[in-house]
Amino acid sequence: MNIFEEKIILESGNLMLRPLSMEDIPGLSSIAFNADIWKFYPTRITNEEELSNLVEQMIIQRARNERIPFTISDKEGNSIMGSTSYLNISVKDKRLEIGSTWLGKKYQGTGVNKICKFLLLRFAFEKLSYDRVELKADVLNMQSRKAMLKIGAVEEGILRSHTLMHDGRRRDTIYYSILKNEWEDIKKNIFAEFC
């Protein structure tokens, strides 16, 4: 399966990950303009123009086979909850990253992120037969770091002064991974409720 030729739609219960489009901007606008969401991201989104530019950039990266961005929504499409992506995709090495995930504040802490990670991990390991999935976070983002450990990811190390942030700070980035040979146990023990 060629990941870039597929129109990937992933579903569990009432949750759906579908290809991000410019038509999603109004729905994303209703949840995106909270400064807390962007605290640990290199980009800060404060208005519709910045959001439109971000979405357009992700769609361009999709056309270049660099990223696969998703909109997180309910199956009826009435509620857009956020966005996530496959990125840093290496088809040759059977490796990709799950990242650039953000959720509207009212969807944080509700289990939406865990469902998204399950869907993305299952597709990467079971449909694509990839061998490695990477995740990363700002070393200061303890909420994300704890969430990655909760889904069975292994902490690998810190890249110092790795990313320039929107406020001029140089971010240390911490990397995590899950390997294909770890997936079945993780699925059975951590994601059993979705299987």
N, C-alpha and C positions, 0 to 999 in steps of 0.2 A: 504494500500500500504506500502510495506517495502522499505524504502528509500535506503537501502544498496543492495537490489536485483535488483533495476532498473538501466538501462543504460539511464541516464537522458540526453536528448538533448532538449535545449530550444532555440526558434527562434523568432525573430521579425524583419520584413523587411529583410535586407540583413545580419543581425547580428546573430551569432550562439554561444551558449555555449554548448560545447561537452566535454566528458570525456578527461582529460589530459592524454597524453601518452608520452613515451620516444621519439617517432617520432616527437614530437613537438619541441624538443630542437633546431634544426637548425633555425626554424622560431622565436622562443623566443630569440635566440642568437642575431638575427638582431635588437632587440629592448631593450634588458635587461641591457646592460652595460653602463648605465648612472647613475652616483652617486646620482643625484637628486631623482631618483625613489626610492632609498633605504634609504633616509635620516631618515625617521620615522619608519623604519622596524627593528625588532630585528636582522635580517640577512642582510648582505650586499653581493650582487652578483657583482663580478668584472670580472669573466672569465667563460669560458664554463664548466670547471670542477666544479666550485661552483654551476652553474646553473644546471648541470646534477645531482649533489648531492641533490639539493633542489627538483627537479622534482622526483627523485627516492624516496626521503623521503616521498613526498606527495602521491605517488603511493602505497608505503608500508602502510601508514596510511589509505588509501582507502581500502586495502586488510584486514586491521584490524578493519574495520567499525568505524574508528575514524574521517574520513574526506571524503568529496566528492569534489575533485578538478576539475575545468573546465579550458579548453582553450577557450579564447575569440577570435573568428575569423569571417571572412565573410563566407557566405554560400558556396562559391566556394572553400574556403580553401586557397586562394591566399595570404591573409594577416592575419597573427597572430597578435593580438593587445595586448594581455596580458593574465592574469589568475585571477581567483577568486575561492572561495571555500565556501561550507557549512562545518562548523566545530563546535566543542563543541555540538555535536548532542545528545540530550536526547529524545529517542523515548518515554520512559515512561512519561516524562513530556511534550511531544509535544512542544519541544523547540529546536531551533538551532541558530547558529550565521552565519551571512554572513560576510566573512572577507578574509584576505590575498589577497586583491584585488590590483593588480598593472597593469598599462597600460604603453605602450611605450609613450615617450614624445609627439610624433606627434598625439596620440589619446587622450591625456588629454585635457579637455575643449571642446571636440567635441560632447558631449552628449552620448558617448559610455557607460560611467559609469552609467548614469541614466537608459539607456535601460537594462543594466545588472541587476541593482537593481530591476527594475520592473519585469523582468523575474523570478528572484530568489524569490522575495516576492510573486508573484502570484502563483508560484509552491508550495511554503511552505504553504500558507494559503488556496489555492483552491484545490490543488491535495493531499497534505499530510494532510490537516486539522490541521496543527499545530496551537498552541495558541499564541506563542511568537517567535519573531525574534529579535535577539540581534545584535548590531554592536558596535565596539569599535575603539578607535584611541588614538594615542599619544596625550596627552593634549596640546602639542606644535603645533600639526598639524592643524592649523586653516582652511586650505582648506578642509580637510576631515570632520572636525567638521561642517563647514557651509554646506557641501554637505549632511550630514546626516540630519540636520535640514530641508533642502530644500525638502527632500523626506518624511517629516512628522514624522521622528523619534523623540522620547522624550528623552531628556537628563536625565539620572538617577543619575549619581554621578561619583566621581573620586576614583579610587583605587591608593593609594599613593605607590610610590616605587615598582611598580607592575612587571615590566619586565626589565631584563638586556639587554641593547642594544649592538650592535656590537662594539661600540666605548667605552664601559665601563660605560656609563651613565645609571642611574636607571630611567626608564620611569614611569611617572604617566600616568595611562590609564583611559580614560573617556568612560563610557558606555552609550549606547542609546538603545531604543527598540521601536518596533511597535507591537501592540497586534492585534489579529484576529478581535476583535470587532471594531478596528479603520481602518481596511484595506479597506472596501468598500468606505468610505469617502475619504481616501487617494488616492485610485485608481481613483475615479471619479474626484477629484480636482487637483491632482498632476500628474497623469499618463494618463490623458484622451486621449492624443495624440497617445498612444499605444493600446488603447482598441478598 
